[in-house]
Amino acid sequence: MPSQIKPTSVRLEPELLKQLEELAQMTHRSKSRLIQEALRYYVEEQADINIAFNKLHDPNTEYLDWDKIRDELLRQD
C-alpha cells in the first residue's frame, strides 16, 4: 500500500530551525519525522485539553473535595 503522507511546507524562525536541525542530527531522525512527532503530540494534547475544558464547564460533572478525601484517607490508618 502506498504511503498516505502528503508534503507540506512550514516557515520557521531561524533559531527554531537551527534547534530542529541540531535535534535531527543528535537523534538521527529527519526533520520531517520530528515535525510529525511534534504535531501529533500537540494535536493529542489539544484534544485532551478540549475534553478537560468541556468537563470543567459541564454542570453535570461531579468533583471530589480534596479535604474530605484527605480526611477519609487519614482516618483509615
Buried (B, 14 or more C-beta within 10 A) or exposed (E): EEEEEEEEEEEEEEEEEEEBEEEBEEEEEEBEEBBEEEEEEEEEEEEEEEEEEEEEEEEEEEEEEEEEEEEEEEEEE
